[in-house]
């Protein structure tokens, strides 16, 4: 794994983009020993607050709080010219601008010519989140070419199925995009009173899993559940062989 660029994109806010970005970054560190991280979210710079990941915030809004697409040029300059593996977290407020920028400027062809392998990671959530996040997934899979697409299924919000009870993988939206997928990662729903609270604590403290396992702030059973969670997620990512 070398010279890979991973964008986390989804139009819907609050679906877990920053959490996915932290998991990707931790996976890169585990596998290669180093990763470079960027946060382009203009409202909720969650990713940028993970000190252990040394995330750099890229301001994209002007003084009027309007996203200026040309400011993506600064980020792209780094991604195109520097060596290493990169994770770029984005906000719902930058989704449309960044997607349009990527298509208009043929970013993925440019990355390929620069020796980079790119992936877009997008999240579909269950329950009330399904409709909006499925639309975001569909827009990405249909509009971008020349890049891998990784689908993350987040069960935290409920079953990943329609109001009629049809599993998302059986819907027309998924079937039309399935051939575009590099792979899928499932964030399984465990007991919210144990696993759920442990992950909430991890996110609140802005800790990586390695930090949590080394910290006296977590009990032995909390650490055990976090190990189980890490094994599930990182095992799925490792199987993709980016």
GUSE-17566 format. One record per residue (C-alpha): chain; x, z, y; residue number from 1. Coordinates in pm, 1 decimal. Example, Ala and Ser with C-alpha at 12.3 -4.5 7.8 and 13.67 -1.06 7.14 Angstrom:
% GUSE-17566
 cadena       xx       zz       yy num
      A   1230.0    780.0   -450.0   1
      A   1367.0    714.0   -106.0   2
% end
This chain:
% GUSE-17566
 cadena       xx       zz       yy num
      A      0.0      0.0      0.0   1
      A    163.1   -115.6    320.8   2
      A     58.0   -272.5    650.3   3
      A   -311.6   -203.0    598.0   4
      A   -556.4   -152.6    883.2   5
      A   -880.1     35.1    820.2   6
      A  -1164.6     23.9   1073.8   7
      A  -1454.7    267.7   1034.9   8
      A  -1763.8     98.6   1180.2   9
      A  -2134.8    180.7   1186.8  10
      A  -2395.3    135.9   1458.5  11
      A  -2573.8    460.2   1373.8  12
      A  -2433.4    781.8   1518.7  13
      A  -2411.6   1106.3   1323.4  14
      A  -2367.3    937.3    987.2  15
      A  -2017.4   1070.9    915.6  16
      A  -1783.6    804.0   1055.6  17
      A  -1523.9   1053.6   1175.1  18
      A  -1538.1   1243.2    846.4  19
      A  -1478.2    918.3    657.5  20
      A  -1188.5    841.5    893.8  21
      A  -1030.2   1179.8    818.3  22
      A  -1067.7   1124.6    444.2  23
      A   -910.1    779.2    469.2  24
      A   -622.4    915.6    675.7  25
      A   -562.9   1197.1    426.5  26
      A   -566.1    947.3    140.3  27
      A   -304.5    734.8    319.8  28
      A    -86.9   1039.8    376.3  29
      A   -120.7   1142.7     11.9  30
      A    -28.3    795.8   -113.3  31
      A    238.5    685.6    134.7  32
      A    345.2    997.7    324.4  33
      A    247.7    859.0    664.7  34
      A    -46.9    714.7    856.1  35
      A   -120.8    624.8   1218.6  36
      A   -464.6    709.4   1350.4  37
      A   -670.0    600.7   1652.3  38
      A  -1003.1    718.1   1790.4  39
      A  -1200.9    479.6   2012.2  40
      A  -1519.7    687.7   2035.6  41
      A  -1606.6    743.1   2401.0  42
      A  -1858.6   1024.3   2351.2  43
      A  -1757.9   1231.5   2049.5  44
      A  -1382.8   1229.5   1995.6  45
      A  -1406.9   1426.3   1672.3  46
      A  -1130.3   1236.9   1493.6  47
      A   -891.2   1292.5   1783.3  48
      A   -918.7   1669.8   1736.9  49
      A   -747.8   1670.6   1396.0  50
      A   -403.4   1789.0   1502.1  51
      A   -254.5   1741.2   1155.3  52
      A   -334.8   1369.4   1172.6  53
      A   -185.0   1316.3   1521.2  54
      A   -473.5   1093.0   1625.0  55
      A   -430.4    891.9   1944.7  56
      A   -740.0    843.9   2160.9  57
      A   -784.3    496.0   2308.8  58
      A  -1009.5    502.4   2619.5  59
      A  -1226.2    191.9   2627.5  60
      A  -1467.2    274.8   2910.5  61
      A  -1406.5    205.7   3278.0  62
      A  -1492.7    444.9   3563.1  63
      A  -1857.8    340.6   3537.0  64
      A  -1856.5    445.5   3168.6  65
      A  -1902.9     81.9   3067.9  66
      A  -1709.7    -35.4   2763.2  67
      A  -1449.7   -293.4   2865.3  68
      A  -1378.0   -514.6   2561.6  69
      A  -1042.1   -620.5   2704.4  70
      A   -919.7   -264.9   2653.3  71
      A   -926.7   -334.8   2282.1  72
      A   -623.0   -555.0   2353.5  73
      A   -402.7   -246.7   2384.7  74
      A   -505.0   -124.7   2041.5  75
      A   -469.3   -468.4   1883.7  76
      A   -119.1   -508.3   2027.6  77
      A    -10.6   -197.3   1836.8  78
      A   -189.4   -292.8   1515.6  79
      A    -39.0   -643.1   1520.3  80
      A    320.3   -553.2   1601.4  81
      A    388.3   -213.0   1444.8  82
      A    454.6   -146.1   1077.8  83
      A    259.8    105.8    872.5  84
      A    -92.4    193.0    763.6  85
      A   -358.5    252.8   1025.8  86
      A   -701.7    416.1   1044.1  87
      A   -923.3    339.0   1344.2  88
      A  -1236.8    546.0   1400.9  89
      A  -1505.5    399.0   1626.4  90
      A  -1817.8    533.8   1790.9  91
      A  -2174.5    410.9   1779.2  92
      A  -2135.5    338.8   2150.6  93
      A  -1849.1     95.0   2081.9  94
      A  -1995.4    -69.1   1771.4  95
      A  -2155.4   -378.8   1927.7  96
      A  -1863.7   -437.4   2166.1  97
      A  -1596.8   -400.0   1898.7  98
      A  -1781.3   -616.1   1646.0  99
      A  -1830.3   -890.1   1905.9 100
      A  -1463.6   -862.3   2009.6 101
      A  -1348.5   -898.8   1648.7 102
      A  -1559.2  -1207.8   1590.1 103
      A  -1488.0  -1373.4   1927.1 104
      A  -1110.7  -1322.7   1902.5 105
      A  -1081.0  -1401.8   1530.7 106
      A   -909.1  -1067.2   1486.3 107
      A   -893.6  -1072.2   1107.4 108
      A   -726.3  -1413.6   1088.7 109
      A   -476.3  -1291.5   1347.4 110
      A   -410.4   -978.7   1142.8 111
      A   -360.5  -1183.7    829.0 112
      A   -109.3  -1408.7   1003.3 113
      A     76.1  -1095.7   1117.9 114
      A    105.6   -977.4    758.2 115
      A   -168.5   -715.2    781.2 116
      A   -443.1   -650.6    528.1 117
      A   -761.6   -531.6    698.1 118
      A  -1067.4   -345.3    576.7 119
      A  -1391.1   -242.5    740.2 120
      A  -1538.6     80.3    609.4 121
      A  -1906.7    128.5    681.6 122
      A  -2145.7    404.2    581.8 123
      A  -2500.4    392.2    449.7 124
      A  -2681.8    725.1    444.7 125
      A  -2981.4    840.9    249.0 126
      A  -3316.3    977.5    363.2 127
      A  -3416.0    897.0    720.3 128
      A  -3073.4    744.5    783.2 129
      A  -3117.3    460.9    534.2 130
      A  -3298.3    198.9    742.7 131
      A  -3067.3    211.4   1045.2 132
      A  -2745.4    236.3    847.1 133
      A  -2851.0    -41.4    608.4 134
      A  -2903.9   -265.4    911.2 135
      A  -2555.6   -179.2   1039.4 136
      A  -2403.7   -254.8    699.4 137
      A  -2586.1   -588.2    682.7 138
      A  -2471.8   -688.1   1032.9 139
      A  -2108.6   -618.8    945.4 140
      A  -2115.2   -793.6    608.2 141
      A  -2279.8  -1104.1    754.0 142
      A  -2078.5  -1136.6   1075.9 143
      A  -1720.3  -1064.3    976.4 144
      A  -1505.7  -1285.4    757.9 145
      A  -1149.8  -1259.4    638.8 146
      A  -1153.7   -885.0    577.3 147
      A  -1242.4   -648.5    297.1 148
      A  -1559.1   -442.0    332.6 149
      A  -1580.4    -95.2    177.7 150
      A  -1923.5     64.1    154.1 151
      A  -1948.0    442.1    170.7 152
      A  -2272.2    590.6     37.0 153
      A  -2339.2    928.1    198.4 154
      A  -2586.4   1134.1     -4.5 155
      A  -2573.1   1425.9    240.3 156
      A  -2890.9   1305.5    413.3 157
      A  -3088.7   1248.5     94.3 158
      A  -3134.9    998.0   -185.2 159
      A  -3001.0    649.5   -108.0 160
      A  -3332.3    478.3   -166.4 161
      A  -3612.8    325.2     36.3 162
      A  -3934.6    504.8    129.6 163
      A  -4091.3    326.2   -168.6 164
      A  -3830.5    475.7   -401.3 165
      A  -3620.9    161.9   -456.4 166
      A  -3245.9    234.2   -487.2 167
      A  -3048.9     77.3   -202.6 168
      A  -2839.4   -128.3   -447.8 169
      A  -3160.1   -301.8   -558.5 170
      A  -3265.1   -403.4   -207.1 171
      A  -3232.9   -757.0    -72.1 172
      A  -3002.4   -637.3    207.2 173
      A  -2751.5   -503.0    -43.7 174
      A  -2774.1   -797.5   -284.1 175
      A  -2707.5  -1046.0     -3.2 176
      A  -2387.1   -858.7     86.6 177
      A  -2262.1   -738.1   -250.5 178
      A  -2018.0  -1026.3   -297.6 179
      A  -1842.0   -927.8     25.8 180
      A  -1756.0   -579.0    -95.7 181
      A  -1405.5   -466.1   -182.6 182
      A  -1548.6   -148.6   -327.7 183
      A  -1779.7    149.5   -288.3 184
      A  -1718.0    518.7   -232.8 185
      A  -1991.3    775.4   -287.7 186
      A  -1997.5   1106.5   -103.2 187
      A  -2200.9   1293.0   -361.4 188
      A  -2457.3   1551.1   -261.7 189
      A  -2368.1   1890.1   -409.5 190
      A  -2527.2   2229.4   -356.2 191
      A  -2563.2   2258.7     24.3 192
      A  -2520.8   2637.6      7.4 193
      A  -2177.0   2612.8   -155.0 194
      A  -2010.4   2270.2   -129.0 195
      A  -2212.1   2184.7    182.0 196
      A  -2108.1   2499.7    365.5 197
      A  -1744.7   2458.7    260.9 198
      A  -1729.9   2103.8    397.6 199
      A  -1908.2   2215.6    714.0 200
      A  -1643.2   2486.3    757.4 201
      A  -1366.1   2231.3    697.1 202
      A  -1510.9   2000.4    963.0 203
      A  -1576.6   2277.9   1214.2 204
      A  -1216.2   2396.9   1193.3 205
      A  -1089.2   2035.8   1206.1 206
      A   -876.8   2102.2    899.8 207
      A   -747.7   1857.4    644.7 208
      A   -800.6   1954.7    282.9 209
      A   -430.7   2038.2    243.1 210
      A   -452.2   2268.0    544.6 211
      A   -756.1   2441.5    398.1 212
      A   -587.9   2491.4     62.0 213
      A   -290.8   2655.4    234.7 214
      A   -499.6   2870.1    470.3 215
      A   -605.5   3233.7    419.7 216
      A   -926.3   3146.2    606.9 217
      A  -1073.7   3003.3    286.1 218
      A  -1165.0   3202.6    -23.1 219
      A  -1043.4   3107.7   -370.1 220
      A  -1382.2   2961.4   -464.6 221
      A  -1405.0   2765.9   -139.3 222
      A  -1065.3   2617.0   -217.5 223
      A  -1176.5   2534.2   -571.4 224
      A  -1481.7   2344.4   -445.7 225
      A  -1273.2   2157.6   -188.4 226
      A  -1032.3   2054.9   -465.1 227
      A  -1327.8   1920.0   -663.0 228
      A  -1454.9   1729.1   -359.2 229
      A  -1107.5   1586.8   -288.1 230
      A  -1064.1   1478.6   -649.2 231
      A  -1396.6   1290.2   -635.3 232
      A  -1326.2   1107.6   -309.9 233
      A   -954.8   1038.4   -341.4 234
      A   -999.8    926.6   -702.3 235
      A  -1246.2    658.3   -588.9 236
      A  -1012.9    545.6   -309.8 237
      A   -711.4    538.3   -539.9 238
      A   -897.8    312.7   -782.2 239
      A   -935.7     48.2   -509.1 240
      A   -559.0     -1.6   -475.8 241
      A   -559.8   -111.9   -112.0 242
% end
